[in-house]
Structures are given as structure tokens and as C-alpha cells.
Amino acid sequence: MDIIVSHWYCPHCEVAGRDHEPEPACWNCGAAAVVTARPRAEGEPPALSA
Ligand SMILES: [Zn+2]
């Protein structure tokens, strides 16, 4: 089983974080965050192409 960690960024609050949710929300304002990367925790290296 792959462990996906979404790296996200909230342009409203200028905060970033990581979440196991595929579509994370900002912990500060609660808005949908912009996912910047979604590497797998094991196996292949993260894809650099978006
Ligand atoms: Zn926010």
C-alpha cells in the first residue's frame, strides 16, 4: 500500500503543510489548499513534472 503525502500551499495565508488527504484544506483558513507535490512515501522518487 502506497502512502501518499500531499504537500500543499495556501496562497491566502502563505502557509504550507503536508497532509494525508488527497485534497487537503488549509489548517488556518479552512479553504482548499493548492497541492504542490504528491510524492509517494515509498518506492519511486517524486515526479518533477506537474
Ligand atoms: Zn489558508
mmCIF file of the protein (N, C-alpha, C, O) and its ligand, coordinates in Angstrom:
data_MODEL
# 
_entry.id   MODEL 
# 
loop_
_entity.id 
_entity.type 
_entity.pdbx_number_of_molecules 
1 polymer     1 
2 non-polymer 1 
# 
_entity_poly.entity_id                      1 
_entity_poly.type                           'polypeptide(L)' 
_entity_poly.nstd_linkage                   no 
_entity_poly.nstd_monomer                   no 
_entity_poly.pdbx_seq_one_letter_code       MDIIVSHWYCPHCEVAGRDHEPEPACWNCGAAAVVTARPRAEGEPPALSA 
_entity_poly.pdbx_seq_one_letter_code_can   MDIIVSHWYCPHCEVAGRDHEPEPACWNCGAAAVVTARPRAEGEPPALSA 
_entity_poly.pdbx_strand_id                 A 
# 
loop_
_entity_poly_seq.entity_id 
_entity_poly_seq.num 
_entity_poly_seq.mon_id 
_entity_poly_seq.hetero 
1 1  MET n 
1 2  ASP n 
1 3  ILE n 
1 4  ILE n 
1 5  VAL n 
1 6  SER n 
1 7  HIS n 
1 8  TRP n 
1 9  TYR n 
1 10 CYS n 
1 11 PRO n 
1 12 HIS n 
1 13 CYS n 
1 14 GLU n 
1 15 VAL n 
1 16 ALA n 
1 17 GLY n 
1 18 ARG n 
1 19 ASP n 
1 20 HIS n 
1 21 GLU n 
1 22 PRO n 
1 23 GLU n 
1 24 PRO n 
1 25 ALA n 
1 26 CYS n 
1 27 TRP n 
1 28 ASN n 
1 29 CYS n 
1 30 GLY n 
1 31 ALA n 
1 32 ALA n 
1 33 ALA n 
1 34 VAL n 
1 35 VAL n 
1 36 THR n 
1 37 ALA n 
1 38 ARG n 
1 39 PRO n 
1 40 ARG n 
1 41 ALA n 
1 42 GLU n 
1 43 GLY n 
1 44 GLU n 
1 45 PRO n 
1 46 PRO n 
1 47 ALA n 
1 48 LEU n 
1 49 SER n 
1 50 ALA n 
# 
loop_
_struct_asym.id 
_struct_asym.entity_id 
A 1 
B 2 
# 
loop_
_chem_comp.id 
_chem_comp.type 
_chem_comp.mon_nstd_flag 
ALA 'L-peptide linking' y 
ARG 'L-peptide linking' y 
ASN 'L-peptide linking' y 
ASP 'L-peptide linking' y 
CYS 'L-peptide linking' y 
GLU 'L-peptide linking' y 
GLY 'peptide linking'   y 
HIS 'L-peptide linking' y 
ILE 'L-peptide linking' y 
LEU 'L-peptide linking' y 
MET 'L-peptide linking' y 
PRO 'L-peptide linking' y 
SER 'L-peptide linking' y 
THR 'L-peptide linking' y 
TRP 'L-peptide linking' y 
TYR 'L-peptide linking' y 
VAL 'L-peptide linking' y 
ZN  non-polymer         . 
# 
_pdbx_entity_nonpoly.entity_id   2 
_pdbx_entity_nonpoly.name        ? 
_pdbx_entity_nonpoly.comp_id     ZN 
# 
_pdbx_nonpoly_scheme.asym_id         B 
_pdbx_nonpoly_scheme.entity_id       2 
_pdbx_nonpoly_scheme.mon_id          ZN 
_pdbx_nonpoly_scheme.ndb_seq_num     1 
_pdbx_nonpoly_scheme.pdb_seq_num     101 
_pdbx_nonpoly_scheme.auth_seq_num    101 
_pdbx_nonpoly_scheme.pdb_mon_id      ZN 
_pdbx_nonpoly_scheme.auth_mon_id     ZN 
_pdbx_nonpoly_scheme.pdb_strand_id   A 
_pdbx_nonpoly_scheme.pdb_ins_code    . 
# 
loop_
_atom_site.group_PDB 
_atom_site.id 
_atom_site.type_symbol 
_atom_site.label_atom_id 
_atom_site.label_alt_id 
_atom_site.label_comp_id 
_atom_site.label_asym_id 
_atom_site.label_entity_id 
_atom_site.label_seq_id 
_atom_site.pdbx_PDB_ins_code 
_atom_site.Cartn_x 
_atom_site.Cartn_y 
_atom_site.Cartn_z 
_atom_site.occupancy 
_atom_site.B_iso_or_equiv 
_atom_site.pdbx_formal_charge 
_atom_site.auth_seq_id 
_atom_site.auth_comp_id 
_atom_site.auth_asym_id 
_atom_site.auth_atom_id 
_atom_site.pdbx_PDB_model_num 
ATOM   1   N  N  . MET A 1 1  ? 0.843   -1.194 0.000   1.00 0.00 ? 1   MET A N  1 
ATOM   2   C  CA . MET A 1 1  ? 0.000   0.000  0.000   1.00 0.00 ? 1   MET A CA 1 
ATOM   3   C  C  . MET A 1 1  ? 0.879   1.245  0.000   1.00 0.00 ? 1   MET A C  1 
ATOM   4   O  O  . MET A 1 1  ? 1.786   1.384  0.821   1.00 0.00 ? 1   MET A O  1 
ATOM   5   N  N  . ASP A 1 2  ? 0.599   2.126  -0.917  1.00 0.00 ? 2   ASP A N  1 
ATOM   6   C  CA . ASP A 1 2  ? 1.374   3.359  -1.005  1.00 0.00 ? 2   ASP A CA 1 
ATOM   7   C  C  . ASP A 1 2  ? 0.870   4.379  0.003   1.00 0.00 ? 2   ASP A C  1 
ATOM   8   O  O  . ASP A 1 2  ? -0.326  4.480  0.277   1.00 0.00 ? 2   ASP A O  1 
ATOM   9   N  N  . ILE A 1 3  ? 1.795   5.111  0.532   1.00 0.00 ? 3   ILE A N  1 
ATOM   10  C  CA . ILE A 1 3  ? 1.439   6.201  1.436   1.00 0.00 ? 3   ILE A CA 1 
ATOM   11  C  C  . ILE A 1 3  ? 1.659   7.514  0.691   1.00 0.00 ? 3   ILE A C  1 
ATOM   12  O  O  . ILE A 1 3  ? 2.791   7.914  0.421   1.00 0.00 ? 3   ILE A O  1 
ATOM   13  N  N  . ILE A 1 4  ? 0.564   8.164  0.370   1.00 0.00 ? 4   ILE A N  1 
ATOM   14  C  CA . ILE A 1 4  ? 0.647   9.414  -0.364  1.00 0.00 ? 4   ILE A CA 1 
ATOM   15  C  C  . ILE A 1 4  ? 0.577   10.583 0.604   1.00 0.00 ? 4   ILE A C  1 
ATOM   16  O  O  . ILE A 1 4  ? -0.324  10.666 1.439   1.00 0.00 ? 4   ILE A O  1 
ATOM   17  N  N  . VAL A 1 5  ? 1.521   11.463 0.481   1.00 0.00 ? 5   VAL A N  1 
ATOM   18  C  CA . VAL A 1 5  ? 1.504   12.678 1.294   1.00 0.00 ? 5   VAL A CA 1 
ATOM   19  C  C  . VAL A 1 5  ? 1.386   13.877 0.365   1.00 0.00 ? 5   VAL A C  1 
ATOM   20  O  O  . VAL A 1 5  ? 2.232   14.089 -0.504  1.00 0.00 ? 5   VAL A O  1 
ATOM   21  N  N  . SER A 1 6  ? 0.349   14.642 0.553   1.00 0.00 ? 6   SER A N  1 
ATOM   22  C  CA . SER A 1 6  ? 0.155   15.825 -0.274  1.00 0.00 ? 6   SER A CA 1 
ATOM   23  C  C  . SER A 1 6  ? 0.871   17.017 0.355   1.00 0.00 ? 6   SER A C  1 
ATOM   24  O  O  . SER A 1 6  ? 0.639   17.366 1.512   1.00 0.00 ? 6   SER A O  1 
ATOM   25  N  N  . HIS A 1 7  ? 1.732   17.618 -0.424  1.00 0.00 ? 7   HIS A N  1 
ATOM   26  C  CA . HIS A 1 7  ? 2.361   18.857 0.014   1.00 0.00 ? 7   HIS A CA 1 
ATOM   27  C  C  . HIS A 1 7  ? 1.510   19.992 -0.535  1.00 0.00 ? 7   HIS A C  1 
ATOM   28  O  O  . HIS A 1 7  ? 1.242   20.060 -1.735  1.00 0.00 ? 7   HIS A O  1 
ATOM   29  N  N  . TRP A 1 8  ? 1.095   20.866 0.345   1.00 0.00 ? 8   TRP A N  1 
ATOM   30  C  CA . TRP A 1 8  ? 0.171   21.899 -0.102  1.00 0.00 ? 8   TRP A CA 1 
ATOM   31  C  C  . TRP A 1 8  ? 0.618   23.286 0.330   1.00 0.00 ? 8   TRP A C  1 
ATOM   32  O  O  . TRP A 1 8  ? 1.491   23.459 1.181   1.00 0.00 ? 8   TRP A O  1 
ATOM   33  N  N  . TYR A 1 9  ? -0.016  24.257 -0.290  1.00 0.00 ? 9   TYR A N  1 
ATOM   34  C  CA . TYR A 1 9  ? 0.292   25.652 -0.008  1.00 0.00 ? 9   TYR A CA 1 
ATOM   35  C  C  . TYR A 1 9  ? -0.987  26.459 -0.085  1.00 0.00 ? 9   TYR A C  1 
ATOM   36  O  O  . TYR A 1 9  ? -1.798  26.277 -0.993  1.00 0.00 ? 9   TYR A O  1 
ATOM   37  N  N  . CYS A 1 10 ? -1.160  27.349 0.872   1.00 0.00 ? 10  CYS A N  1 
ATOM   38  C  CA . CYS A 1 10 ? -2.333  28.215 0.865   1.00 0.00 ? 10  CYS A CA 1 
ATOM   39  C  C  . CYS A 1 10 ? -1.896  29.637 0.518   1.00 0.00 ? 10  CYS A C  1 
ATOM   40  O  O  . CYS A 1 10 ? -1.208  30.278 1.313   1.00 0.00 ? 10  CYS A O  1 
ATOM   41  N  N  . PRO A 1 11 ? -2.281  30.136 -0.650  1.00 0.00 ? 11  PRO A N  1 
ATOM   42  C  CA . PRO A 1 11 ? -1.868  31.484 -1.048  1.00 0.00 ? 11  PRO A CA 1 
ATOM   43  C  C  . PRO A 1 11 ? -2.522  32.572 -0.208  1.00 0.00 ? 11  PRO A C  1 
ATOM   44  O  O  . PRO A 1 11 ? -2.027  33.697 -0.151  1.00 0.00 ? 11  PRO A O  1 
ATOM   45  N  N  . HIS A 1 12 ? -3.625  32.243 0.440   1.00 0.00 ? 12  HIS A N  1 
ATOM   46  C  CA . HIS A 1 12 ? -4.310  33.249 1.259   1.00 0.00 ? 12  HIS A CA 1 
ATOM   47  C  C  . HIS A 1 12 ? -3.529  33.520 2.537   1.00 0.00 ? 12  HIS A C  1 
ATOM   48  O  O  . HIS A 1 12 ? -3.377  34.671 2.945   1.00 0.00 ? 12  HIS A O  1 
ATOM   49  N  N  . CYS A 1 13 ? -3.046  32.483 3.154   1.00 0.00 ? 13  CYS A N  1 
ATOM   50  C  CA . CYS A 1 13 ? -2.361  32.603 4.439   1.00 0.00 ? 13  CYS A CA 1 
ATOM   51  C  C  . CYS A 1 13 ? -0.846  32.538 4.280   1.00 0.00 ? 13  CYS A C  1 
ATOM   52  O  O  . CYS A 1 13 ? -0.110  32.833 5.222   1.00 0.00 ? 13  CYS A O  1 
ATOM   53  N  N  . GLU A 1 14 ? -0.381  32.158 3.106   1.00 0.00 ? 14  GLU A N  1 
ATOM   54  C  CA . GLU A 1 14 ? 1.036   31.970 2.859   1.00 0.00 ? 14  GLU A CA 1 
ATOM   55  C  C  . GLU A 1 14 ? 1.630   30.957 3.831   1.00 0.00 ? 14  GLU A C  1 
ATOM   56  O  O  . GLU A 1 14 ? 2.707   31.159 4.393   1.00 0.00 ? 14  GLU A O  1 
ATOM   57  N  N  . VAL A 1 15 ? 0.904   29.878 4.010   1.00 0.00 ? 15  VAL A N  1 
ATOM   58  C  CA . VAL A 1 15 ? 1.398   28.784 4.825   1.00 0.00 ? 15  VAL A CA 1 
ATOM   59  C  C  . VAL A 1 15 ? 1.423   27.521 3.969   1.00 0.00 ? 15  VAL A C  1 
ATOM   60  O  O  . VAL A 1 15 ? 0.680   27.390 2.997   1.00 0.00 ? 15  VAL A O  1 
ATOM   61  N  N  . ALA A 1 16 ? 2.282   26.612 4.353   1.00 0.00 ? 16  ALA A N  1 
ATOM   62  C  CA . ALA A 1 16 ? 2.379   25.351 3.642   1.00 0.00 ? 16  ALA A CA 1 
ATOM   63  C  C  . ALA A 1 16 ? 2.320   24.223 4.653   1.00 0.00 ? 16  ALA A C  1 
ATOM   64  O  O  . ALA A 1 16 ? 2.545   24.422 5.847   1.00 0.00 ? 16  ALA A O  1 
ATOM   65  N  N  . GLY A 1 17 ? 2.016   23.048 4.157   1.00 0.00 ? 17  GLY A N  1 
ATOM   66  C  CA . GLY A 1 17 ? 1.945   21.923 5.072   1.00 0.00 ? 17  GLY A CA 1 
ATOM   67  C  C  . GLY A 1 17 ? 1.888   20.627 4.309   1.00 0.00 ? 17  GLY A C  1 
ATOM   68  O  O  . GLY A 1 17 ? 1.992   20.597 3.082   1.00 0.00 ? 17  GLY A O  1 
ATOM   69  N  N  . ARG A 1 18 ? 1.720   19.552 5.060   1.00 0.00 ? 18  ARG A N  1 
ATOM   70  C  CA . ARG A 1 18 ? 1.598   18.235 4.456   1.00 0.00 ? 18  ARG A CA 1 
ATOM   71  C  C  . ARG A 1 18 ? 0.387   17.546 5.045   1.00 0.00 ? 18  ARG A C  1 
ATOM   72  O  O  . ARG A 1 18 ? 0.058   17.735 6.216   1.00 0.00 ? 18  ARG A O  1 
ATOM   73  N  N  . ASP A 1 19 ? -0.263  16.758 4.238   1.00 0.00 ? 19  ASP A N  1 
ATOM   74  C  CA . ASP A 1 19 ? -1.470  16.103 4.696   1.00 0.00 ? 19  ASP A CA 1 
ATOM   75  C  C  . ASP A 1 19 ? -1.620  14.770 3.975   1.00 0.00 ? 19  ASP A C  1 
ATOM   76  O  O  . ASP A 1 19 ? -1.160  14.601 2.846   1.00 0.00 ? 19  ASP A O  1 
ATOM   77  N  N  . HIS A 1 20 ? -2.269  13.836 4.645   1.00 0.00 ? 20  HIS A N  1 
ATOM   78  C  CA . HIS A 1 20 ? -2.508  12.546 4.002   1.00 0.00 ? 20  HIS A CA 1 
ATOM   79  C  C  . HIS A 1 20 ? -3.750  12.593 3.125   1.00 0.00 ? 20  HIS A C  1 
ATOM   80  O  O  . HIS A 1 20 ? -4.006  11.677 2.344   1.00 0.00 ? 20  HIS A O  1 
ATOM   81  N  N  . GLU A 1 21 ? -4.518  13.669 3.262   1.00 0.00 ? 21  GLU A N  1 
ATOM   82  C  CA . GLU A 1 21 ? -5.695  13.799 2.420   1.00 0.00 ? 21  GLU A CA 1 
ATOM   83  C  C  . GLU A 1 21 ? -5.278  14.107 0.983   1.00 0.00 ? 21  GLU A C  1 
ATOM   84  O  O  . GLU A 1 21 ? -4.349  14.887 0.772   1.00 0.00 ? 21  GLU A O  1 
ATOM   85  N  N  . PRO A 1 22 ? -5.942  13.513 -0.009  1.00 0.00 ? 22  PRO A N  1 
ATOM   86  C  CA . PRO A 1 22 ? -5.612  13.813 -1.405  1.00 0.00 ? 22  PRO A CA 1 
ATOM   87  C  C  . PRO A 1 22 ? -5.965  15.242 -1.775  1.00 0.00 ? 22  PRO A C  1 
ATOM   88  O  O  . PRO A 1 22 ? -5.338  15.830 -2.656  1.00 0.00 ? 22  PRO A O  1 
ATOM   89  N  N  . GLU A 1 23 ? -6.956  15.800 -1.116  1.00 0.00 ? 23  GLU A N  1 
ATOM   90  C  CA . GLU A 1 23 ? -7.325  17.191 -1.366  1.00 0.00 ? 23  GLU A CA 1 
ATOM   91  C  C  . GLU A 1 23 ? -7.369  17.927 -0.032  1.00 0.00 ? 23  GLU A C  1 
ATOM   92  O  O  . GLU A 1 23 ? -8.444  18.127 0.533   1.00 0.00 ? 23  GLU A O  1 
ATOM   93  N  N  . PRO A 1 24 ? -6.215  18.326 0.468   1.00 0.00 ? 24  PRO A N  1 
ATOM   94  C  CA . PRO A 1 24 ? -6.132  18.899 1.806   1.00 0.00 ? 24  PRO A CA 1 
ATOM   95  C  C  . PRO A 1 24 ? -6.734  20.296 1.882   1.00 0.00 ? 24  PRO A C  1 
ATOM   96  O  O  . PRO A 1 24 ? -6.868  20.998 0.880   1.00 0.00 ? 24  PRO A O  1 
ATOM   97  N  N  . ALA A 1 25 ? -7.085  20.667 3.084   1.00 0.00 ? 25  ALA A N  1 
ATOM   98  C  CA . ALA A 1 25 ? -7.573  22.016 3.338   1.00 0.00 ? 25  ALA A CA 1 
ATOM   99  C  C  . ALA A 1 25 ? -6.588  22.721 4.264   1.00 0.00 ? 25  ALA A C  1 
ATOM   100 O  O  . ALA A 1 25 ? -5.907  22.094 5.075   1.00 0.00 ? 25  ALA A O  1 
ATOM   101 N  N  . CYS A 1 26 ? -6.535  24.023 4.122   1.00 0.00 ? 26  CYS A N  1 
ATOM   102 C  CA . CYS A 1 26 ? -5.626  24.819 4.943   1.00 0.00 ? 26  CYS A CA 1 
ATOM   103 C  C  . CYS A 1 26 ? -6.050  24.742 6.406   1.00 0.00 ? 26  CYS A C  1 
ATOM   104 O  O  . CYS A 1 26 ? -7.225  24.907 6.733   1.00 0.00 ? 26  CYS A O  1 
ATOM   105 N  N  . TRP A 1 27 ? -5.078  24.490 7.283   1.00 0.00 ? 27  TRP A N  1 
ATOM   106 C  CA . TRP A 1 27 ? -5.414  24.405 8.705   1.00 0.00 ? 27  TRP A CA 1 
ATOM   107 C  C  . TRP A 1 27 ? -5.717  25.774 9.288   1.00 0.00 ? 27  TRP A C  1 
ATOM   108 O  O  . TRP A 1 27 ? -6.288  25.877 10.374  1.00 0.00 ? 27  TRP A O  1 
ATOM   109 N  N  . ASN A 1 28 ? -5.342  26.812 8.579   1.00 0.00 ? 28  ASN A N  1 
ATOM   110 C  CA . ASN A 1 28 ? -5.508  28.160 9.118   1.00 0.00 ? 28  ASN A CA 1 
ATOM   111 C  C  . ASN A 1 28 ? -6.856  28.755 8.732   1.00 0.00 ? 28  ASN A C  1 
ATOM   112 O  O  . ASN A 1 28 ? -7.585  29.243 9.596   1.00 0.00 ? 28  ASN A O  1 
ATOM   113 N  N  . CYS A 1 29 ? -7.194  28.721 7.451   1.00 0.00 ? 29  CYS A N  1 
ATOM   114 C  CA . CYS A 1 29 ? -8.422  29.367 6.996   1.00 0.00 ? 29  CYS A CA 1 
ATOM   115 C  C  . CYS A 1 29 ? -9.485  28.355 6.585   1.00 0.00 ? 29  CYS A C  1 
ATOM   116 O  O  . CYS A 1 29 ? -10.654 28.707 6.427   1.00 0.00 ? 29  CYS A O  1 
ATOM   117 N  N  . GLY A 1 30 ? -9.081  27.095 6.411   1.00 0.00 ? 30  GLY A N  1 
ATOM   118 C  CA . GLY A 1 30 ? -10.059 26.070 6.088   1.00 0.00 ? 30  GLY A CA 1 
ATOM   119 C  C  . GLY A 1 30 ? -10.384 25.971 4.614   1.00 0.00 ? 30  GLY A C  1 
ATOM   120 O  O  . GLY A 1 30 ? -11.162 25.110 4.204   1.00 0.00 ? 30  GLY A O  1 
ATOM   121 N  N  . ALA A 1 31 ? -9.795  26.846 3.814   1.00 0.00 ? 31  ALA A N  1 
ATOM   122 C  CA . ALA A 1 31 ? -10.043 26.798 2.382   1.00 0.00 ? 31  ALA A CA 1 
ATOM   123 C  C  . ALA A 1 31 ? -9.268  25.644 1.751   1.00 0.00 ? 31  ALA A C  1 
ATOM   124 O  O  . ALA A 1 31 ? -8.319  25.117 2.331   1.00 0.00 ? 31  ALA A O  1 
ATOM   125 N  N  . ALA A 1 32 ? -9.696  25.269 0.558   1.00 0.00 ? 32  ALA A N  1 
ATOM   126 C  CA . ALA A 1 32 ? -8.988  24.220 -0.162  1.00 0.00 ? 32  ALA A CA 1 
ATOM   127 C  C  . ALA A 1 32 ? -7.582  24.696 -0.494  1.00 0.00 ? 32  ALA A C  1 
ATOM   128 O  O  . ALA A 1 32 ? -7.397  25.770 -1.066  1.00 0.00 ? 32  ALA A O  1 
ATOM   129 N  N  . ALA A 1 33 ? -6.607  23.896 -0.135  1.00 0.00 ? 33  ALA A N  1 
ATOM   130 C  CA . ALA A 1 33 ? -5.220  24.275 -0.359  1.00 0.00 ? 33  ALA A CA 1 
ATOM   131 C  C  . ALA A 1 33 ? -4.762  23.840 -1.737  1.00 0.00 ? 33  ALA A C  1 
ATOM   132 O  O  . ALA A 1 33 ? -5.350  22.948 -2.349  1.00 0.00 ? 33  ALA A O  1 
ATOM   133 N  N  . VAL A 1 34 ? -3.720  24.471 -2.211  1.00 0.00 ? 34  VAL A N  1 
ATOM   134 C  CA . VAL A 1 34 ? -3.149  24.138 -3.509  1.00 0.00 ? 34  VAL A CA 1 
ATOM   135 C  C  . VAL A 1 34 ? -2.089  23.065 -3.300  1.00 0.00 ? 34  VAL A C  1 
ATOM   136 O  O  . VAL A 1 34 ? -1.090  23.289 -2.616  1.00 0.00 ? 34  VAL A O  1 
ATOM   137 N  N  . VAL A 1 35 ? -2.315  21.907 -3.890  1.00 0.00 ? 35  VAL A N  1 
ATOM   138 C  CA . VAL A 1 35 ? -1.352  20.823 -3.761  1.00 0.00 ? 35  VAL A CA 1 
ATOM   139 C  C  . VAL A 1 35 ? -0.178  21.098 -4.685  1.00 0.00 ? 35  VAL A C  1 
ATOM   140 O  O  . VAL A 1 35 ? -0.348  21.273 -5.892  1.00 0.00 ? 35  VAL A O  1 
ATOM   141 N  N  . THR A 1 36 ? 1.015   21.132 -4.103  1.00 0.00 ? 36  THR A N  1 
ATOM   142 C  CA . THR A 1 36 ? 2.210   21.450 -4.890  1.00 0.00 ? 36  THR A CA 1 
ATOM   143 C  C  . THR A 1 36 ? 2.991   20.196 -5.255  1.00 0.00 ? 36  THR A C  1 
ATOM   144 O  O  . THR A 1 36 ? 3.743   20.189 -6.230  1.00 0.00 ? 36  THR A O  1 
ATOM   145 N  N  . ALA A 1 37 ? 2.815   19.144 -4.479  1.00 0.00 ? 37  ALA A N  1 
ATOM   146 C  CA . ALA A 1 37 ? 3.514   17.897 -4.766  1.00 0.00 ? 37  ALA A CA 1 
ATOM   147 C  C  . ALA A 1 37 ? 2.780   16.770 -4.063  1.00 0.00 ? 37  ALA A C  1 
ATOM   148 O  O  . ALA A 1 37 ? 2.141   16.966 -3.030  1.00 0.00 ? 37  ALA A O  1 
ATOM   149 N  N  . ARG A 1 38 ? 2.886   15.604 -4.641  1.00 0.00 ? 38  ARG A N  1 
ATOM   150 C  CA . ARG A 1 38 ? 2.195   14.473 -4.032  1.00 0.00 ? 38  ARG A CA 1 
ATOM   151 C  C  . ARG A 1 38 ? 3.071   13.230 -4.176  1.00 0.00 ? 38  ARG A C  1 
ATOM   152 O  O  . ARG A 1 38 ? 2.690   12.263 -4.836  1.00 0.00 ? 38  ARG A O  1 
ATOM   153 N  N  . PRO A 1 39 ? 4.248   13.268 -3.551  1.00 0.00 ? 39  PRO A N  1 
ATOM   154 C  CA . PRO A 1 39 ? 5.157   12.132 -3.686  1.00 0.00 ? 39  PRO A CA 1 
ATOM   155 C  C  . PRO A 1 39 ? 4.679   10.921 -2.895  1.00 0.00 ? 39  PRO A C  1 
ATOM   156 O  O  . PRO A 1 39 ? 3.916   11.038 -1.936  1.00 0.00 ? 39  PRO A O  1 
ATOM   157 N  N  . ARG A 1 40 ? 5.146   9.770  -3.323  1.00 0.00 ? 40  ARG A N  1 
ATOM   158 C  CA . ARG A 1 40 ? 4.867   8.553  -2.574  1.00 0.00 ? 40  ARG A CA 1 
ATOM   159 C  C  . ARG A 1 40 ? 5.915   8.412  -1.479  1.00 0.00 ? 40  ARG A C  1 
ATOM   160 O  O  . ARG A 1 40 ? 7.081   8.760  -1.666  1.00 0.00 ? 40  ARG A O  1 
ATOM   161 N  N  . ALA A 1 41 ? 5.492   7.909  -0.366  1.00 0.00 ? 41  ALA A N  1 
ATOM   162 C  CA . ALA A 1 41 ? 6.403   7.804  0.765   1.00 0.00 ? 41  ALA A CA 1 
ATOM   163 C  C  . ALA A 1 41 ? 7.382   6.662  0.572   1.00 0.00 ? 41  ALA A C  1 
ATOM   164 O  O  . ALA A 1 41 ? 8.412   6.598  1.242   1.00 0.00 ? 41  ALA A O  1 
ATOM   165 N  N  . GLU A 1 42 ? 7.064   5.774  -0.331  1.00 0.00 ? 42  GLU A N  1 
ATOM   166 C  CA . GLU A 1 42 ? 7.966   4.658  -0.583  1.00 0.00 ? 42  GLU A CA 1 
ATOM   167 C  C  . GLU A 1 42 ? 8.001   4.410  -2.083  1.00 0.00 ? 42  GLU A C  1 
ATOM   168 O  O  . GLU A 1 42 ? 7.100   4.828  -2.811  1.00 0.00 ? 42  GLU A O  1 
ATOM   169 N  N  . GLY A 1 43 ? 9.040   3.733  -2.541  1.00 0.00 ? 43  GLY A N  1 
ATOM   170 C  CA . GLY A 1 43 ? 9.117   3.414  -3.949  1.00 0.00 ? 43  GLY A CA 1 
ATOM   171 C  C  . GLY A 1 43 ? 9.751   4.519  -4.755  1.00 0.00 ? 43  GLY A C  1 
ATOM   172 O  O  . GLY A 1 43 ? 10.829  5.011  -4.421  1.00 0.00 ? 43  GLY A O  1 
ATOM   173 N  N  . GLU A 1 44 ? 9.072   4.909  -5.823  1.00 0.00 ? 44  GLU A N  1 
ATOM   174 C  CA . GLU A 1 44 ? 9.639   5.812  -6.796  1.00 0.00 ? 44  GLU A CA 1 
ATOM   175 C  C  . GLU A 1 44 ? 9.917   7.198  -6.229  1.00 0.00 ? 44  GLU A C  1 
ATOM   176 O  O  . GLU A 1 44 ? 9.247   7.634  -5.293  1.00 0.00 ? 44  GLU A O  1 
ATOM   177 N  N  . PRO A 1 45 ? 10.885  7.881  -6.782  1.00 0.00 ? 45  PRO A N  1 
ATOM   178 C  CA . PRO A 1 45 ? 11.108  9.274  -6.400  1.00 0.00 ? 45  PRO A CA 1 
ATOM   179 C  C  . PRO A 1 45 ? 9.955   10.127 -6.905  1.00 0.00 ? 45  PRO A C  1 
ATOM   180 O  O  . PRO A 1 45 ? 9.294   9.753  -7.874  1.00 0.00 ? 45  PRO A O  1 
ATOM   181 N  N  . PRO A 1 46 ? 9.702   11.254 -6.274  1.00 0.00 ? 46  PRO A N  1 
ATOM   182 C  CA . PRO A 1 46 ? 8.592   12.103 -6.687  1.00 0.00 ? 46  PRO A CA 1 
ATOM   183 C  C  . PRO A 1 46 ? 8.770   12.634 -8.093  1.00 0.00 ? 46  PRO A C  1 
ATOM   184 O  O  . PRO A 1 46 ? 9.867   13.019 -8.496  1.00 0.00 ? 46  PRO A O  1 
ATOM   185 N  N  . ALA A 1 47 ? 7.688   12.647 -8.822  1.00 0.00 ? 47  ALA A N  1 
ATOM   186 C  CA . ALA A 1 47 ? 7.745   13.164 -10.188 1.00 0.00 ? 47  ALA A CA 1 
ATOM   187 C  C  . ALA A 1 47 ? 7.907   14.680 -10.154 1.00 0.00 ? 47  ALA A C  1 
ATOM   188 O  O  . ALA A 1 47 ? 7.248   15.377 -9.383  1.00 0.00 ? 47  ALA A O  1 
ATOM   189 N  N  . LEU A 1 48 ? 8.783   15.160 -10.991 1.00 0.00 ? 48  LEU A N  1 
ATOM   190 C  CA . LEU A 1 48 ? 9.052   16.593 -11.006 1.00 0.00 ? 48  LEU A CA 1 
ATOM   191 C  C  . LEU A 1 48 ? 8.154   17.319 -11.991 1.00 0.00 ? 48  LEU A C  1 
ATOM   192 O  O  . LEU A 1 48 ? 8.003   18.538 -11.914 1.00 0.00 ? 48  LEU A O  1 
ATOM   193 N  N  . SER A 1 49 ? 7.561   16.583 -12.912 1.00 0.00 ? 49  SER A N  1 
ATOM   194 C  CA . SER A 1 49 ? 6.672   17.215 -13.866 1.00 0.00 ? 49  SER A CA 1 
ATOM   195 C  C  . SER A 1 49 ? 5.275   17.305 -13.289 1.00 0.00 ? 49  SER A C  1 
ATOM   196 O  O  . SER A 1 49 ? 4.766   16.331 -12.735 1.00 0.00 ? 49  SER A O  1 
ATOM   197 N  N  . ALA A 1 50 ? 4.668   18.435 -13.410 1.00 0.00 ? 50  ALA A N  1 
ATOM   198 C  CA . ALA A 1 50 ? 3.347   18.631 -12.845 1.00 0.00 ? 50  ALA A CA 1 
ATOM   199 C  C  . ALA A 1 50 ? 2.296   18.253 -13.871 1.00 0.00 ? 50  ALA A C  1 
ATOM   200 O  O  . ALA A 1 50 ? 1.100   18.346 -13.593 1.00 0.00 ? 50  ALA A O  1 
HETATM 201 ZN ZN . ZN  B 2 .  ? -5.266  29.389 4.434   1.00 0.00 2 101 ZN  A ZN 1 
# 
